[in-house]
Amino acid sequence: MDRVIIKISGEALKDETNNVSENKLNIVLKIVQKLRSLNKKVAIVVGGGNFFRGREHQDMDAVRRDTIGMLGTVMNAIYIEDYLIKNNIQCLVSTPFSFPKLIQEYSDNELQALFENNVIIFGGGVGMSGYSTDSGVILATKKINANLIIKITNVDGVYDSDPKINKDAHMFTHLTYNDVIKNKLEVMDMYAIEECQKENIKILVMNFKDYDKIEDVLNNKLGTIIGE
């Protein structure tokens, strides 16, 4: 059975007022439901860019800046947890640091066991300054032995330039890990791509709006696939 990590940016969850959108949460729910109906075990790694983007606050101390960013991801994880539970999806939030009396801590062995019947929502990245949420995805894949990452974005796939700026930007349907590294394509940070290559973890990149076509994404008929 495939163990799938859904990677969602905080930006993808927000509405026009930068709050977490119930409509976007409902799309996350539908994606989870569809994947589970296809016999996939599902985990989620979420970013925090809707609350705070560190690169926009270069005047701050780097560690404090990253700490705020990590806390933003935890808030988004709790939002998703609450919405999924309200819709009868068993789930839990896992963070790499301790929140006594707020978020329960789990060992790696406990997470493995709980993953049988729960959607695990990972917040907090890797729990250390200097690492992106992409690194948090790699940590999560190792904790639950995932073999597929579905990255949900606001564009249709991976392009050779920004399609919002260049109307002639070309979208790739298939890339190798080496293609991404050689051409410095902005999919995930290079550490994450190299780890995916090492562990042979496939990456699918899709648009949030195509949530109802997840089978086409899984069958490489939509979006971009990254792998050998």
SEKOL-461671 format. One record per residue (C-alpha): residue number from 1; x negated, y, z negated. Coordinates in nm, 3 decimals, decimal comma. Each point is the difference from the previous one (the first is absolute). Layout:
N
NUM / X / Y / Z
...
***
This chain:
228
1 / 0,000 / 0,000 / 0,000
2 / -0,134 / 0,344 / 0,096
3 / -0,084 / 0,230 / -0,287
4 / 0,062 / 0,351 / 0,128
5 / -0,113 / 0,336 / -0,136
6 / 0,205 / 0,299 / 0,112
7 / -0,213 / 0,315 / -0,010
8 / 0,209 / 0,317 / -0,028
9 / -0,140 / 0,349 / -0,028
10 / 0,156 / 0,242 / -0,245
11 / 0,054 / 0,235 / 0,294
12 / 0,223 / -0,259 / 0,168
13 / 0,229 / -0,010 / -0,305
14 / 0,070 / 0,370 / -0,031
15 / 0,290 / 0,211 / 0,118
16 / -0,021 / 0,359 / 0,125
17 / -0,033 / 0,128 / -0,360
18 / -0,292 / -0,238 / -0,073
19 / 0,216 / -0,205 / -0,237
20 / 0,031 / -0,377 / 0,035
21 / 0,278 / -0,058 / 0,251
22 / 0,272 / -0,253 / -0,083
23 / 0,038 / -0,061 / 0,374
24 / -0,370 / -0,096 / 0,022
25 / 0,033 / -0,222 / -0,307
26 / 0,292 / -0,172 / 0,169
27 / -0,218 / -0,065 / 0,305
28 / -0,265 / -0,157 / -0,225
29 / 0,276 / -0,219 / -0,147
30 / 0,115 / -0,111 / 0,347
31 / -0,357 / -0,086 / 0,104
32 / -0,050 / -0,204 / -0,317
33 / 0,331 / -0,180 / 0,048
34 / -0,077 / -0,082 / 0,361
35 / -0,349 / -0,130 / -0,072
36 / 0,129 / -0,216 / -0,283
37 / 0,273 / -0,138 / 0,227
38 / -0,284 / -0,101 / 0,234
39 / -0,157 / -0,199 / -0,286
40 / -0,275 / 0,252 / -0,078
41 / -0,122 / 0,082 / -0,348
42 / -0,017 / 0,379 / -0,028
43 / -0,210 / 0,247 / -0,196
44 / -0,021 / 0,377 / 0,041
45 / -0,287 / 0,245 / -0,035
46 / 0,111 / 0,362 / -0,010
47 / -0,187 / 0,329 / 0,029
48 / 0,069 / 0,328 / -0,178
49 / -0,042 / 0,268 / 0,267
50 / 0,353 / 0,131 / -0,043
51 / -0,092 / 0,111 / -0,352
52 / -0,366 / 0,097 / 0,041
53 / -0,261 / -0,009 / 0,276
54 / -0,351 / 0,022 / -0,143
55 / -0,163 / 0,138 / 0,314
56 / 0,222 / 0,307 / -0,031
57 / -0,146 / 0,078 / -0,345
58 / -0,374 / 0,013 / 0,059
59 / -0,035 / 0,264 / -0,273
60 / 0,080 / -0,264 / -0,264
61 / -0,236 / -0,242 / -0,171
62 / -0,010 / -0,313 / 0,219
63 / 0,079 / -0,246 / -0,281
64 / 0,298 / 0,202 / -0,125
65 / 0,119 / 0,044 / 0,357
66 / -0,011 / -0,375 / 0,061
67 / 0,168 / -0,068 / -0,334
68 / 0,299 / 0,214 / 0,095
69 / 0,017 / -0,179 / 0,335
70 / -0,001 / -0,342 / -0,170
71 / 0,277 / 0,108 / -0,236
72 / 0,204 / 0,110 / 0,303
73 / -0,022 / -0,351 / 0,142
74 / 0,126 / -0,143 / -0,330
75 / 0,301 / 0,233 / 0,004
76 / 0,085 / -0,117 / 0,353
77 / -0,039 / -0,363 / -0,108
78 / 0,253 / 0,054 / -0,280
79 / 0,241 / 0,171 / 0,241
80 / -0,018 / -0,304 / 0,230
81 / 0,033 / -0,243 / -0,291
82 / 0,313 / 0,175 / -0,126
83 / 0,162 / 0,001 / 0,344
84 / -0,076 / -0,364 / 0,074
85 / 0,126 / -0,117 / -0,340
86 / 0,325 / 0,194 / 0,051
87 / 0,039 / -0,201 / 0,319
88 / -0,060 / -0,338 / -0,163
89 / -0,365 / -0,046 / 0,102
90 / -0,215 / -0,137 / -0,282
91 / -0,317 / 0,205 / -0,016
92 / -0,265 / 0,145 / -0,226
93 / -0,264 / 0,272 / 0,004
94 / -0,367 / -0,082 / -0,042
95 / -0,275 / 0,255 / -0,060
96 / -0,377 / -0,045 / -0,041
97 / 0,000 / 0,207 / -0,318
98 / 0,195 / -0,015 / -0,325
99 / 0,321 / 0,189 / -0,077
100 / 0,083 / -0,134 / -0,348
101 / 0,377 / -0,009 / -0,066
102 / 0,074 / 0,131 / 0,353
103 / -0,113 / -0,265 / 0,249
104 / -0,063 / -0,362 / -0,090
105 / -0,349 / -0,136 / 0,066
106 / -0,048 / -0,328 / 0,186
107 / -0,304 / -0,216 / 0,051
108 / -0,084 / -0,114 / 0,353
109 / 0,127 / -0,349 / -0,087
110 / 0,326 / 0,144 / -0,128
111 / 0,045 / 0,204 / 0,318
112 / -0,057 / -0,310 / 0,212
113 / 0,272 / -0,184 / -0,193
114 / 0,241 / 0,294 / -0,001
115 / -0,046 / 0,051 / 0,374
116 / 0,199 / -0,319 / 0,059
117 / 0,326 / 0,180 / -0,081
118 / -0,086 / 0,370 / -0,017
119 / -0,097 / 0,280 / 0,234
120 / -0,314 / 0,149 / -0,152
121 / -0,041 / 0,375 / 0,043
122 / -0,360 / 0,112 / -0,043
123 / -0,066 / 0,355 / -0,115
124 / -0,317 / 0,173 / -0,112
125 / -0,231 / -0,098 / 0,285
126 / -0,305 / -0,173 / -0,144
127 / 0,020 / 0,204 / -0,319
128 / -0,324 / 0,192 / 0,056
129 / -0,091 / 0,336 / 0,148
130 / -0,155 / 0,005 / 0,346
131 / 0,215 / -0,270 / 0,158
132 / 0,294 / 0,037 / 0,237
133 / 0,334 / -0,179 / -0,017
134 / -0,131 / -0,211 / 0,288
135 / -0,252 / -0,147 / -0,244
136 / 0,297 / -0,068 / -0,226
137 / 0,155 / -0,203 / 0,283
138 / -0,311 / -0,220 / 0,016
139 / 0,006 / -0,049 / -0,377
140 / 0,366 / -0,102 / 0,023
141 / -0,061 / -0,246 / 0,285
142 / -0,264 / -0,173 / -0,212
143 / 0,226 / -0,015 / -0,307
144 / 0,282 / -0,176 / 0,186
145 / -0,196 / -0,163 / 0,285
146 / 0,189 / 0,193 / 0,268
147 / -0,076 / -0,075 / 0,365
148 / 0,192 / 0,283 / 0,166
149 / 0,021 / 0,376 / -0,052
150 / 0,288 / 0,197 / 0,153
151 / -0,086 / 0,368 / 0,001
152 / 0,309 / 0,218 / 0,030
153 / -0,064 / 0,346 / 0,143
154 / 0,174 / 0,292 / 0,168
155 / -0,134 / -0,094 / 0,346
156 / 0,061 / -0,303 / 0,222
157 / -0,346 / -0,157 / -0,036
158 / -0,371 / 0,080 / 0,032
159 / -0,093 / 0,267 / 0,255
160 / -0,327 / 0,124 / 0,148
161 / 0,093 / 0,352 / -0,116
162 / 0,274 / 0,167 / -0,202
163 / 0,326 / -0,046 / 0,197
164 / 0,154 / 0,294 / -0,183
165 / -0,266 / 0,226 / 0,154
166 / -0,088 / -0,177 / 0,325
167 / 0,304 / -0,102 / 0,206
168 / -0,229 / -0,217 / 0,216
169 / -0,133 / -0,201 / -0,296
170 / -0,028 / -0,371 / 0,080
171 / 0,146 / -0,257 / -0,240
172 / -0,181 / -0,332 / -0,037
173 / 0,208 / -0,318 / -0,025
174 / -0,293 / -0,215 / -0,110
175 / -0,337 / 0,083 / -0,158
176 / -0,280 / -0,206 / -0,148
177 / -0,156 / 0,107 / -0,329
178 / -0,313 / 0,092 / 0,196
179 / 0,207 / 0,225 / 0,230
180 / 0,123 / 0,192 / -0,304
181 / -0,347 / 0,027 / -0,153
182 / -0,181 / 0,089 / 0,325
183 / 0,250 / 0,269 / 0,101
184 / 0,056 / 0,126 / -0,356
185 / 0,375 / -0,029 / 0,040
186 / 0,195 / 0,134 / -0,296
187 / 0,192 / -0,310 / -0,106
188 / -0,142 / -0,067 / -0,346
189 / -0,334 / 0,098 / -0,146
190 / -0,299 / -0,192 / 0,136
191 / -0,055 / -0,196 / -0,322
192 / 0,357 / -0,134 / 0,026
193 / -0,041 / -0,091 / 0,368
194 / -0,329 / -0,178 / -0,068
195 / 0,156 / -0,197 / -0,285
196 / 0,295 / -0,098 / 0,221
197 / -0,247 / -0,119 / 0,263
198 / -0,196 / -0,199 / -0,258
199 / 0,314 / -0,168 / -0,139
200 / 0,178 / -0,021 / 0,340
201 / 0,301 / 0,198 / -0,127
202 / 0,219 / 0,116 / 0,286
203 / 0,131 / 0,359 / 0,000
204 / 0,323 / 0,107 / 0,169
205 / 0,067 / 0,373 / 0,039
206 / 0,361 / 0,108 / 0,055
207 / 0,230 / 0,300 / -0,018
208 / 0,232 / 0,044 / -0,297
209 / 0,289 / 0,057 / 0,242
210 / -0,045 / -0,351 / 0,146
211 / 0,085 / -0,168 / -0,332
212 / 0,286 / -0,192 / 0,165
213 / -0,240 / -0,149 / 0,259
214 / -0,239 / -0,164 / -0,244
215 / 0,018 / -0,333 / 0,186
216 / -0,124 / 0,174 / 0,317
217 / -0,288 / 0,142 / -0,205
218 / -0,085 / -0,343 / -0,139
219 / 0,012 / -0,147 / 0,352
220 / -0,230 / 0,274 / 0,135
221 / 0,271 / 0,150 / 0,222
222 / -0,008 / 0,333 / -0,180
223 / -0,263 / 0,213 / -0,173
224 / -0,372 / -0,085 / -0,010
225 / -0,163 / -0,322 / -0,114
226 / -0,356 / 0,001 / -0,136
227 / -0,184 / -0,328 / -0,023
228 / -0,232 / -0,231 / 0,192
***
